[in-house]
Amino acid sequence: MTMSNDDIIMPKRPRTERPAQGPFRERAPRRGPVIDQDGNEIRDAGPRTQFEQFRFDFGQAGANPFTNLTREQRLARLDALAKLLDVAFILPGTNIRYGIDGLIGLIPIVGDLITTAISLWLVREARSLGAPWHITARMLANVAVDGVVGMVPLAGDAFDVMFRANVRNVRMLKRWMDRQPRA
């Protein structure tokens, strides 16, 4: 005679009391006063009033330096990031340029995911600058080729150094922006 899973009877566990949840649960007893570095007692002001002094207002230009940038400034920022990623350094004794994309890409899988995410942010910024779908599609294709081939050990790292997807994408965006009428 064979037994199936339906024939096995599991013993019931005794029901344990769970602590009360929500606004009626018991609070842990206090351990004593909190003393600051000068020896003064800090009163418990509650979590709401304790942190009210720390506010971040990103709506003002002084708090967030990226809110009021012009198109030219945003494009210059993208260009600088693309150059940092693809052509920031020169291999000593040669004329081969590489960037942090090639360096971070040496970390297996994780490095390529990080650099692909940064490249996708460049494409997102291009889209927010008004790049049409066909430009962003070509930019995404460059990022996809760079990301997929870059995952291949050693050969992918050499490809990352030579392909320079971010510089290509920014150059493509600049050409498109130069053809647009000035507003």
Secondary structure, 3 states (H helix, E strand, C coil): CCCCHHHCCCCCCCCCCCCCCHHHCCCCCCCCCEECCCCCEECCCHHHHHCCCCCCCCCCCCCCCCCCCCHHHHHHHHHHHHHHHHCCEECCCCCCEECHHHHHCCCCCHHHHHHHHHHHHHHHHHHHCCCCHHHHHHHHHHHHHHHHHHCCCCHHHHHHHHHCHHHHHHHHHHHHHHHCCCC
